Amino acid sequence: MQYTGRFNHLFGWTVRTILAQSCPKRRERIVSHFIDIAEFLHQLRNFYSEFTILSTLCSTLVERLKITWSRVSKNRRRTFSKLCELLPLEGNFQTLR
């Protein structure tokens, strides 16, 4: 039960942090920063928090920000894609085993 509450809290905070900015350039910096955080969490093997941030970035609320995502560097988008492959939303984390 605590895990669900923690997930919802981090998910909501991440979404609010991104959407609170009206300028696409600021949103891009925040999205890029969250990608960096997710990569760092992966190195720390904190998969739960990494999964939460990746879920947020993949959510409809953030994914629909086309102008913001177009400003994110190719290198960071590649990192994001690589992390998403390692932590798929289905499949019971088989790629990590």
C-alpha positions as MATLAB code, in Angstrom:
seq = 'MQYTGRFNHLFGWTVRTILAQSCPKRRERIVSHFIDIAEFLHQLRNFYSEFTILSTLCSTLVERLKITWSRVSKNRRRTFSKLCELLPLEGNFQTLR';
ca = [
       0.000    0.000    0.000;
       2.836    2.404    0.782;
       4.421    1.690   -2.598;
       1.263    2.769   -4.384;
       1.091    5.977   -2.386;
       4.782    6.675   -3.026;
       4.336    6.011   -6.754;
       1.313    8.323   -6.951;
       3.090   11.059   -5.009;
       6.256   10.986   -7.165;
       4.226   10.647  -10.372;
       2.034   13.633   -9.473;
       4.976   15.759   -8.380;
       6.879   15.042  -11.600;
       3.856   15.892  -13.768;
       3.165   19.096  -11.826;
       6.812   20.146  -12.069;
       6.808   19.739  -15.857;
       3.376   21.216  -16.541;
       3.856   24.183  -14.197;
       6.123   25.744  -16.816;
       4.396   27.547  -19.677;
       7.556   28.056  -21.738;
       8.562   25.058  -23.923;
      12.254   25.854  -23.357;
      11.838   25.552  -19.574;
       9.787   22.397  -19.972;
      12.532   20.934  -22.166;
      15.138   21.615  -19.484;
      12.959   19.965  -16.847;
      12.172   16.932  -19.030;
      15.887   16.592  -19.836;
      16.695   16.831  -16.150;
      14.210   14.070  -15.320;
      15.781   11.877  -18.013;
      19.160   12.474  -16.360;
      17.654   11.632  -12.962;
      16.162    8.403  -14.337;
      19.554    7.438  -15.767;
      21.233    8.147  -12.411;
      18.569    6.135  -10.564;
      19.247    3.256  -12.950;
      22.959    3.385  -12.078;
      21.993    3.333   -8.389;
      19.712    0.363   -9.150;
      16.752    2.278   -7.716;
      14.414    0.762  -10.276;
      11.213    1.699   -8.462;
      11.847    5.457   -8.622;
      13.283    5.136  -12.120;
      10.139    3.311  -13.234;
       7.973    6.038  -11.695;
       9.785    8.843  -13.525;
       9.785    6.932  -16.816;
       6.068    6.222  -16.385;
       5.490    9.928  -15.907;
       7.462   10.855  -19.021;
       5.527    8.226  -21.007;
       2.166    9.385  -19.690;
      -0.309   11.140  -21.964;
      -0.008   14.294  -19.861;
       3.662   14.700  -20.782;
       3.858   12.783  -24.046;
       1.450   15.192  -25.759;
       3.898   18.097  -25.308;
       5.229   17.767  -28.873;
       7.058   21.119  -28.938;
       8.792   20.292  -25.662;
       9.883   16.844  -26.827;
      11.118   18.242  -30.151;
      13.511   20.489  -28.184;
      14.998   17.606  -26.167;
      18.395   16.665  -27.592;
      18.706   13.494  -29.662;
      21.213   12.123  -27.195;
      18.787   12.493  -24.284;
      15.895   11.052  -26.317;
      18.134    8.087  -27.158;
      18.945    7.657  -23.444;
      15.236    7.858  -22.642;
      14.408    5.203  -25.256;
      17.161    2.938  -23.957;
      15.886    3.247  -20.381;
      12.316    2.549  -21.514;
      13.505   -0.636  -23.236;
      15.120   -1.812  -20.013;
      12.037   -1.066  -17.930;
       9.040   -1.972  -20.073;
       5.619   -1.227  -18.636;
       4.670   -4.870  -19.085;
       6.507   -8.194  -18.931;
       7.285   -8.268  -15.191;
      10.768   -6.698  -15.638;
      12.182   -9.702  -17.526;
      14.903   -7.578  -19.150;
      16.394   -6.828  -15.723;
      16.719  -10.473  -14.721;
];
